[in-house]
Amino acid sequence: MGGNREWDELRNERQPISVKHRRRGGAARSGLLGRLIGIVVQLLLAFIVLSVAQVVIYKFVPVPVTVTMLADTNGDRRAWVPIGRISRAMVDAAIAGEDGKFCSHLGFDTDAMRAAYQRNQDGGRIRGGSTISQQAAKNTFLWQGGGYVRKALEAWYTVLIEAIWGKRRIMEVYLNVAETGIGTYGVEAAAQRYFNQPAKNLGTLEAARIAAAFPQPKVRAVIGATGRVRRHGNVIAARESTVRGDYDVCVYK
């Protein structure tokens, strides 16, 4: 046993210095890689815990402010109201204009996403396939604009709010944080600004006009809309009666 140990020590001493350095370098790199992986895992776990905590808190607490509001140089006129103080016409208009399958999907409308992708591939005006759930997740927790990172985070938060909030809360948050005009957020502020009344009193056509501006609130007029925006509002108004009772049941059950 002793002779074998002496032989091993002698053999190690006779190895070229470059071999010893390679072994030490490899071990150092392996150690560094292990530490980096550990840091990444810790950061990922911290993000998961933080994001879940955010969603749980906002299930019960009104969203105080969003990144979009903070970045808006035009101000952020807003007033949070519970969904019980928002007219059903406004809920139905949002579903009719933005997400007809709101009550039946789990956060993502794959058919709409596929259709939007095909339209965009064909050229012309870029269109999205985001659901109300996706928009609520983006508007509440993230920033505007595209990019794979933001889209990935949006998908993650969409899964969380569908699992934790439920449809009624998703609609409530969406209608309170959505941009509804220059420096205006939420349907209560929009109702007060455009129609001088609270959101609970919005009628079919008024709600449709607000919903028609959701996709491009900085450029689409609510009052005095013309052309395509006006026609879109009329279509939404016509669809609201179809939405009532069948497609908004998850909000009012």
N, C-alpha and C positions, 0 to 999 in steps of 0.2 A: 504493500500500500504506500509506504513512504517513498519507495523507488519510483512508483508511477507518478506521484505528486512532483517529485524532483524533475522527472522527465518532462512533464507538462509545463513546468515553470521554465525549463531550459528551452523548450520548443517555442514558447511564447516570446522569450527574449530574442530568439533568432529570427522572428518574423520581421519582414521589412517594416520600416516606420510608416510607409504609406498605407499598408494594410491596417495597422493599428489606428491611424488617423481616420481611415474610411469607416472603420467600425465605430469609433467614437462619434464621428460626424453623423453616421446613420442613426445612432442612438439619440443624439441631440435633436436631430430632425424629427424623429418619432415622438420624442418627448414634447417638442414644440407643437407638433400636429395634434397630439392628445390634448394639450392645454387649450389650443384654439377650438377644438371640437367641444371641449367642456364649456368654454365661454359661450359658444354659439348655442349650445343646448340650454344653458342657464338663461341667456337672453330670450330664447324662444319660450321657455317656461314662464319667465317673467311677463312677457307680452301676453301669453294666453291668460294668465291670472288677472292681469290688468284689464284686458279687453272684456273678459267675462264679468269682472267687477263693475266696469262701466255700464254694461248692458243691464245688469241686475239693478243698479242704482237708478238708471233712467226708466226702468219699468214702473217705478213709483214716483220719481221726482221729475218735475218739468225740466226740459233741457234749457239751461240758463243762457247759453250762447254757443255758437258754432264757429268753426274756422272760417267759413264763408262770410258770416256776419262780421267777424273781426277784420277780415281783409277788405270789406266793402267801404270804399272811400265816400260813398254816398250816404252813409249812415245805416242804421238797422232798426227802423221803425217796426215794432212787433208787439204782440200782446198774446200771451198764452191763455188758451181757454180749453176746458175739458171737452171731449167729444159730445157730451150731452148738451153743450151750448153751441154746437155747430149744426146747421140745418142738414137734414138727410139729403136734401137736394145737392148740397156741396159734396157730400160723400159719394153720392151716385154719379155726379159729374166727374169727379176724380177717377172713379173706376171706368166710366164710359170713355173718358179721354186718354187715360194713361195705361190702364191695366184691366182689361175685361175679364181676365182669369184670376183676379186677385184672390178670390175666395177658394179657388181650386188648386192653385200651385203651391209649392213649398218654398217659394222665394225666387224661383227662376222659371221663366217661360221659355222653354227650349225652342218651341216653334217660332216665337217672335224673334228670338236671337238668331235663329237660322235664316229667317226671312230678311232680317235687317242686314245680316252678313251678305246675303245674295244681292240685295239692292245696292249695297256699298261696293261690291265687286263689279257690278254693272256700270258704276260711275254715277255722277250726279250728286245731289245733295246727300250728305252723310246723315244716316238715321241710326238711332240706337234701338235696342230691344230690352231696355231695363224695365223691370217691374217696379211697382210702388215700394215693395220691400227693399229692393236694391237702392232706389233713390233715397228712401228713408235712412238706410245705413250710410250711404255716402254723405248726405246732407248733415247728418247728426255727428258722425265720428271722423270724417275725412275731409278732403279738399276737392275742389272742382278740377276738371281737366282729366286727361287720359293717362296712359302709361300702364305698363304691366303690373307695377308694384301697387298702384292705387286700385286697379281692377282686382288684384288678388286679395287685398285687404277688404275691399267692398264685398267680395264673395264670402269671406270669413265672417264679417259682421252681419251679413244677410242671414247666414246659417244661424248665428247666435240669436238674432232678434226673432226669427221665426220660431226658434225653440223656446225662448225665454219670455218674449213679450206676448206673442199671439197676435192675431189679425187686428183686433179692435185697437190695441195699443199702437201697433204699427201705423194704422190709419190716423190715429190721434196725433202721434208725433209728426208724421208726414205733413199733415195739414197745418201744423203749427210752425214747422221750420222751413217749409218750402219757400223759395223766393217767389214773390208774387208781384214784383215790379221793382223799379229802381229804388233801392234803399228800403224796400218793404218786404217783410217776411211773415208768413202765416196768413191764413184766410181771415182771421179776425181783423188784422191790420188792413188787409185788402178790402174787406167789406166796409170798414170805417172810412178808408181813403176814397174808394170809388163810388160807394152807394150811400154813405152817411148812415149806416145802420150796423148792428152787430151781426156776426156770422150766423147766429141762430135764426135770423129773419130772411136770409138769402132765399130768393125764389129760383125757379128752374133756369130761367135765362140768365140771371145774374151769376149764379153758380157756374153755368156753362162758360160765360165770358172769362171768369177767373181761371177755370180749368184750361181753357184754350191758350192761355198765356204761360202755363207751367213750363212747356219745353224751352221757351226763350223769353223769360220774364223781363229782360232788359230792353227788348226790341218789340215785343208783341203788346199792342195796346189792349187794355181791358175796356176802357171807355172810348167810343168812336172807332172801334176796330173796323177795318175794311178788307176787301179782297179775301185771300185765302184764310186769314185768321178769323174773319167774320163768318165765313162759310163753315170753318171747323167748329166754331162755337155753336152754330145752328145745328150741326150734326150731333154734337154732344148733348144739346138740349133735347133733341128728338130721341136720343138713346136712353135718357135718364129713366123714362117710364119702364123700359125693358129691364134696366138694371134693378129697379126697385123690387125687393122681395125674393128675387132669384139669385142675383149676382152680388148682393150686398149682405146676404144672410149672415156671413161670418162676423160682420161688424155689429149686428143687432140681435143675434140669437141670445 
